[in-house]
Amino acid sequence: MINAFIFVFITSFCSLFVFRKVAKYVGLVDKPNARKHHQGVVPLVGGVSIFFTLAITFLLFTTIDSGLVLFLICATILVVMGVIDDRYDISFKIRLVIQAGVSLAMILIGDKSLHSLGYLMGSEAIELSPIASAMITIFAVIGAINAFNMVDGIDGLLGGLASVTFGALGYLFLIDGNIELAMVCGLLVTAMIPYILLNLGFPLGRRFKVFMGDAGSIFIGFTVIWLLIEATQGVNSTPIRPVTALWVIALPLMDMATIMVRRIRKGQSPFKPDREHLHHICQRIGLSSHMSLFVICLCASIMASIGIWSDVAQINETVMFVSFLAVFAVYFWVISHIWKITTWVHKLFGKTGPIQLNLNESEAGK
């Protein structure tokens, strides 16, 4: 187990430098423009490096079964799609079709679906029909992928939020006695550490900076939903309850839902990029990029901790579901009135005039 973690860290770190060279040669780089304020061209290889490292590690250090093979095939399709999107910017409709196709493969080949929602509405478990299960599973896969894709807005944020999610899942798997899946979560976090370091410019400076790219955010979102289905829809045991999954990915989920609703209300496409995400708002009220990263990851950690506590303490699922909806309602209201709140914060701290954003990440306008 220790060898696996050492192997992952070294392979992830070294592969970043190899893929950086390849990316610059083939043009897989992000360039500054009116929406992206970073300096110079930056290779979009963080996700490719993480996927490559984990695929090799799973094949070398874990038991190869049909489930792992299906996961790697689905993930490969999504990563390749992400790389093509990073290079040529393909239509979101094509991306949705491919994501839906991968979801169907999970359902029809791997028999992995959201067929039970637990006791969200009382003493009776909510069991879904095969058709409803398939539709909700497709929606969940697409939702998770796009939730993590949309939070990739400032340096370190996607890696930080993904680490919170995988760390929470790993802990829940561990206390349930599922050492193998707990190890998988640990390996995921370990593989992301070199990327996070280079993305933040540590310790080699901004010269070796890399971005995650759509390939990485898509892979992370897909892996999250795959593990959540494994954790909540088991036949013999469920390490976590379905409602706990909402708390584990609360912040990316709420941010995506809020932004999409606001875009639709404005008559815009829900996939149209803008600057109304939580990380943009943090910077509007005067937080630096690093402070925004800290605050958002802290909030995500708190909500994931609430989910873990409720699962371990077996708090009533209906109570936790209603509580989640209440938190989401507050979040939605705050985001919807953010201009008034920002003005109030400026006056409270004596600030005048708009605060200029200083975004460095490649996907600042998602």
C-alpha positions as CSV (number, residue, x, y, z in Angstrom):
1,M,0.0,0.0,0.0
2,I,2.8,2.4,0.9
3,N,4.6,1.5,-2.4
4,A,1.4,2.4,-4.3
5,F,1.2,5.9,-2.8
6,I,4.9,6.5,-3.4
7,F,4.5,5.3,-7.0
8,V,1.5,7.5,-7.6
9,F,3.2,10.7,-6.3
10,I,6.4,10.2,-8.2
11,T,4.6,9.1,-11.4
12,S,2.2,12.0,-11.2
13,F,4.9,14.5,-10.6
14,C,7.2,13.3,-13.4
15,S,4.4,12.8,-15.9
16,L,3.4,16.4,-15.5
17,F,6.8,17.5,-17.0
18,V,6.6,15.0,-19.8
19,F,3.0,16.0,-20.8
20,R,4.0,19.7,-20.5
21,K,6.5,19.2,-23.3
22,V,4.0,17.2,-25.5
23,A,1.2,19.8,-24.8
24,K,3.3,22.7,-26.0
25,Y,4.3,20.7,-29.1
26,V,0.7,19.9,-30.1
27,G,-0.8,23.2,-29.0
28,L,-2.7,21.9,-26.0
29,V,-2.2,25.1,-24.1
30,D,-4.4,27.9,-22.7
31,K,-3.8,31.4,-23.9
32,P,-4.7,34.7,-22.2
33,N,-7.7,36.5,-23.6
34,A,-10.5,38.9,-22.5
35,R,-11.9,36.2,-20.2
36,K,-8.7,34.5,-19.1
37,H,-6.3,36.7,-17.2
38,H,-3.3,34.5,-16.7
39,Q,0.2,35.2,-18.0
40,G,1.6,33.4,-21.0
41,V,0.5,30.1,-22.5
42,V,-0.1,27.3,-19.9
43,P,-0.2,23.6,-20.7
44,L,-3.6,21.9,-20.1
45,V,-2.2,18.6,-18.9
46,G,-3.1,18.3,-15.2
47,G,-6.0,16.0,-15.8
48,V,-4.2,13.9,-18.4
49,S,-1.4,13.4,-15.9
50,I,-3.7,12.4,-13.1
51,F,-5.7,10.0,-15.3
52,F,-2.5,8.4,-16.7
53,T,-1.0,8.0,-13.3
54,L,-4.1,6.4,-11.8
55,A,-4.8,4.1,-14.7
56,I,-1.3,2.7,-14.5
57,T,-1.5,2.4,-10.7
58,F,-4.9,0.6,-10.8
59,L,-3.6,-1.9,-13.3
60,L,-0.4,-2.5,-11.2
61,F,-1.7,-2.4,-7.6
62,T,-5.3,-3.3,-7.6
63,T,-7.4,-6.3,-8.5
64,I,-8.4,-6.2,-12.2
65,D,-12.1,-7.0,-12.6
66,S,-14.9,-6.2,-15.0
67,G,-15.9,-3.1,-12.9
68,L,-12.4,-1.6,-13.1
69,V,-12.1,-2.3,-16.8
70,L,-15.4,-0.6,-17.5
71,F,-14.4,2.4,-15.4
72,L,-11.1,2.8,-17.2
73,I,-12.8,2.5,-20.6
74,C,-15.5,5.1,-19.7
75,A,-12.9,7.4,-18.2
76,T,-10.6,7.1,-21.2
77,I,-13.5,8.1,-23.5
78,L,-14.3,11.1,-21.4
79,V,-10.6,12.2,-21.0
80,V,-10.1,11.9,-24.8
81,M,-13.2,14.0,-25.3
82,G,-11.9,16.5,-22.8
83,V,-8.5,16.8,-24.5
84,I,-10.2,17.4,-27.9
85,D,-12.4,20.0,-26.2
86,D,-9.4,21.7,-24.7
87,R,-7.7,21.8,-28.1
88,Y,-10.5,22.5,-30.4
89,D,-13.4,23.7,-28.2
90,I,-16.2,21.3,-29.3
91,S,-19.9,22.0,-28.9
92,F,-21.5,21.4,-25.4
93,K,-24.2,19.3,-27.2
94,I,-21.6,16.8,-28.4
95,R,-20.1,16.7,-24.9
96,L,-23.6,16.0,-23.4
97,V,-24.3,13.2,-25.9
98,I,-21.0,11.5,-25.1
99,Q,-21.5,11.9,-21.3
100,A,-25.0,10.4,-21.7
101,G,-23.6,7.5,-23.7
102,V,-21.0,6.8,-21.0
103,S,-23.8,6.9,-18.4
104,L,-25.8,4.3,-20.4
105,A,-22.7,2.1,-20.5
106,M,-22.4,2.3,-16.7
107,I,-26.1,1.3,-16.4
108,L,-26.4,-1.4,-19.1
109,I,-22.9,-3.0,-18.9
110,G,-21.8,-2.4,-15.3
111,D,-25.3,-2.4,-13.7
112,K,-24.3,0.8,-11.8
113,S,-27.3,3.1,-11.3
114,L,-29.1,5.2,-8.7
115,H,-32.0,2.9,-8.0
116,S,-32.5,3.8,-4.3
117,L,-32.7,7.3,-2.8
118,G,-32.9,6.1,0.7
119,Y,-35.3,7.4,3.3
120,L,-35.5,11.0,2.1
121,M,-39.2,11.4,2.7
122,G,-40.0,9.4,5.8
123,S,-39.9,5.8,6.9
124,E,-40.2,4.2,3.5
125,A,-37.2,3.9,1.2
126,I,-37.6,5.5,-2.2
127,E,-37.0,2.8,-4.8
128,L,-37.0,3.9,-8.4
129,S,-38.3,2.0,-11.5
130,P,-35.7,0.9,-14.1
131,I,-36.6,3.8,-16.4
132,A,-36.6,6.4,-13.6
133,S,-33.3,5.0,-12.3
134,A,-31.7,5.3,-15.7
135,M,-32.9,8.8,-16.3
136,I,-31.7,10.0,-12.8
137,T,-28.4,8.2,-13.2
138,I,-27.7,9.9,-16.5
139,F,-28.7,13.3,-15.0
140,A,-26.4,12.6,-12.0
141,V,-23.4,11.7,-14.1
142,I,-23.8,14.8,-16.3
143,G,-24.5,16.9,-13.3
144,A,-21.4,15.7,-11.4
145,I,-19.1,16.1,-14.4
146,N,-20.3,19.7,-15.0
147,A,-20.4,20.6,-11.3
148,F,-16.7,20.0,-11.0
149,N,-16.0,21.4,-14.4
150,M,-17.6,24.7,-13.4
151,V,-15.7,25.2,-10.2
152,D,-12.4,25.2,-12.0
153,G,-12.1,28.9,-11.8
154,I,-9.0,29.9,-9.7
155,D,-5.7,28.3,-9.1
156,G,-6.0,25.2,-6.9
157,L,-9.8,25.3,-6.5
158,L,-10.7,22.2,-8.5
159,G,-7.9,20.2,-6.9
160,G,-8.8,21.4,-3.4
161,L,-12.5,20.7,-3.7
162,A,-11.8,17.3,-5.3
163,S,-9.4,16.4,-2.4
164,V,-12.2,17.4,0.1
165,T,-14.6,15.1,-1.7
166,F,-12.3,12.1,-2.1
167,G,-11.0,12.6,1.4
168,A,-14.5,12.5,2.9
169,L,-15.4,9.4,0.8
170,G,-12.2,7.7,1.7
171,Y,-12.8,8.2,5.4
172,L,-16.4,6.8,5.1
173,F,-15.1,3.8,3.2
174,L,-12.4,3.3,5.8
175,I,-14.7,3.3,8.8
176,D,-17.0,0.9,6.9
177,G,-14.1,-1.5,6.5
178,N,-13.8,-1.1,2.7
179,I,-10.0,-0.8,2.6
180,E,-9.8,-1.1,-1.2
181,L,-12.0,1.8,-2.0
182,A,-10.6,3.9,0.8
183,M,-7.2,3.3,-0.8
184,V,-8.5,4.3,-4.2
185,C,-9.7,7.6,-2.7
186,G,-6.3,8.1,-1.0
187,L,-4.5,7.4,-4.3
188,L,-6.7,10.0,-6.1
189,V,-5.8,12.7,-3.6
190,T,-2.1,11.7,-3.8
191,A,-2.2,11.9,-7.6
192,M,-3.6,15.4,-7.4
193,I,-1.0,16.8,-5.0
194,P,1.8,17.4,-7.6
195,Y,-0.7,19.1,-9.9
196,I,-2.0,21.4,-7.1
197,L,1.6,22.4,-6.3
198,L,2.5,23.3,-9.8
199,N,-0.8,24.9,-10.4
200,L,-0.2,27.2,-7.4
201,G,3.4,27.8,-8.6
202,F,5.0,25.9,-5.7
203,P,7.9,25.1,-5.4
204,L,9.2,25.7,-8.9
205,G,7.5,29.0,-9.6
206,R,5.1,30.1,-12.3
207,R,7.4,29.0,-15.1
208,F,6.2,25.4,-14.7
209,K,2.6,26.2,-14.1
210,V,0.0,23.8,-15.5
211,F,-3.8,23.9,-15.7
212,M,-6.2,21.0,-15.2
213,G,-8.1,21.3,-18.4
214,D,-11.5,20.0,-19.2
215,A,-10.1,16.5,-19.4
216,G,-9.2,16.7,-15.7
217,S,-12.4,18.2,-14.4
218,I,-14.5,15.7,-16.4
219,F,-12.4,12.8,-15.1
220,I,-12.7,14.0,-11.5
221,G,-16.5,14.6,-11.8
222,F,-17.0,11.1,-13.4
223,T,-14.9,9.4,-10.7
224,V,-16.8,11.2,-8.0
225,I,-20.2,10.0,-9.2
226,W,-18.8,6.5,-9.9
227,L,-17.6,6.2,-6.2
228,L,-20.8,7.7,-4.9
229,I,-22.8,5.1,-6.7
230,E,-20.5,2.4,-5.3
231,A,-21.0,3.8,-1.8
232,T,-24.7,4.4,-1.8
233,Q,-26.2,1.7,-4.1
234,G,-24.5,-1.5,-2.9
235,V,-26.5,-4.7,-2.9
236,N,-25.2,-6.1,0.4
237,S,-24.0,-3.0,2.1
238,T,-23.9,0.8,1.6
239,P,-21.0,2.6,3.2
240,I,-22.9,5.9,3.1
241,R,-26.5,6.9,2.8
242,P,-27.7,8.6,-0.4
243,V,-28.4,11.9,1.4
244,T,-24.8,12.0,2.7
245,A,-23.6,12.2,-0.9
246,L,-25.3,15.6,-1.3
247,W,-23.3,17.0,1.6
248,V,-20.0,15.5,0.3
249,I,-20.3,17.4,-3.0
250,A,-22.5,20.2,-1.6
251,L,-20.5,23.2,-2.8
252,P,-19.8,22.2,-6.4
253,L,-23.4,21.0,-6.7
254,M,-25.0,24.2,-5.2
255,D,-22.7,26.4,-7.3
256,M,-23.7,24.7,-10.5
257,A,-27.4,24.6,-9.8
258,T,-27.5,28.2,-8.8
259,I,-25.6,29.5,-11.8
260,M,-27.6,27.4,-14.2
261,V,-30.9,28.6,-12.8
262,R,-29.7,32.2,-13.0
263,R,-28.6,31.8,-16.6
264,I,-32.0,30.2,-17.6
265,R,-33.9,33.0,-15.9
266,K,-31.9,35.5,-17.9
267,G,-32.9,33.6,-21.1
268,Q,-29.3,32.4,-21.6
269,S,-27.9,28.9,-22.1
270,P,-27.1,27.2,-18.8
271,F,-23.7,26.4,-20.2
272,K,-22.9,30.0,-21.2
273,P,-19.7,31.1,-19.4
274,D,-20.0,34.1,-17.0
275,R,-18.4,35.6,-13.8
276,E,-21.0,34.8,-11.2
277,H,-19.5,31.7,-9.6
278,L,-18.7,31.6,-5.9
279,H,-15.0,32.2,-6.5
280,H,-15.8,35.3,-8.5
281,I,-18.0,36.6,-5.8
282,C,-15.3,36.0,-3.1
283,Q,-12.9,38.2,-5.1
284,R,-15.6,40.9,-5.7
285,I,-15.8,41.4,-1.9
286,G,-12.0,41.8,-1.8
287,L,-10.6,38.4,-1.1
288,S,-7.3,37.4,-2.8
289,S,-7.2,34.3,-5.0
290,H,-5.5,32.3,-2.3
291,M,-7.8,33.5,0.4
292,S,-10.8,32.7,-1.8
293,L,-9.3,29.2,-2.3
294,F,-9.0,28.8,1.5
295,V,-12.5,30.1,2.3
296,I,-14.3,27.9,-0.4
297,C,-12.4,24.7,0.5
298,L,-13.0,25.4,4.2
299,C,-16.8,25.7,3.5
300,A,-16.7,22.5,1.5
301,S,-14.9,20.8,4.3
302,I,-17.4,21.9,6.8
303,M,-20.3,20.6,4.8
304,A,-18.6,17.3,4.0
305,S,-17.9,17.0,7.8
306,I,-21.6,17.6,8.5
307,G,-22.4,14.8,6.1
308,I,-19.9,12.4,7.7
309,W,-21.1,13.2,11.2
310,S,-24.7,12.7,10.2
311,D,-23.9,9.4,8.6
312,V,-21.9,8.1,11.5
313,A,-24.4,9.3,14.0
314,Q,-27.3,8.0,11.9
315,I,-29.2,11.3,12.0
316,N,-32.6,10.9,10.3
317,E,-32.2,11.1,6.6
318,T,-35.3,13.3,6.1
319,V,-33.8,15.8,8.6
320,M,-30.6,15.9,6.7
321,F,-32.3,16.2,3.4
322,V,-34.4,19.1,4.5
323,S,-31.4,20.7,6.1
324,F,-29.5,20.4,2.8
325,L,-32.4,22.1,1.0
326,A,-32.4,24.9,3.6
327,V,-28.7,25.5,3.2
328,F,-29.1,25.5,-0.6
329,A,-32.0,28.0,-0.3
330,V,-29.8,30.3,1.7
331,Y,-26.9,29.9,-0.7
332,F,-29.2,30.6,-3.7
333,W,-30.6,33.7,-2.0
334,V,-27.2,35.1,-1.2
335,I,-25.9,34.6,-4.7
336,S,-29.1,36.1,-6.2
337,H,-28.6,39.3,-4.1
338,I,-24.8,39.3,-4.2
339,W,-24.6,42.8,-5.7
340,K,-26.5,44.3,-2.8
341,I,-24.5,42.2,-0.3
342,T,-21.2,43.2,-2.0
343,T,-22.1,46.9,-1.8
344,W,-23.0,46.5,1.9
345,V,-19.7,44.7,2.6
346,H,-17.8,47.5,0.7
347,K,-19.4,50.1,2.9
348,L,-18.9,48.1,6.0
349,F,-15.1,47.9,5.4
350,G,-14.8,51.4,3.9
351,K,-14.1,50.2,0.4
352,T,-15.1,52.4,-2.6
353,G,-15.3,51.5,-6.3
354,P,-15.3,48.1,-7.9
355,I,-12.8,45.5,-6.9
356,Q,-10.7,44.3,-9.8
357,L,-10.6,40.5,-10.3
358,N,-7.2,38.9,-10.6
359,L,-8.0,35.4,-11.9
360,N,-5.2,33.1,-12.9
361,E,-6.9,29.8,-13.6
362,S,-7.7,28.8,-17.2
363,E,-11.4,28.3,-16.7
364,A,-12.2,31.6,-15.0
365,G,-15.4,32.3,-16.9
366,K,-17.1,28.9,-16.7
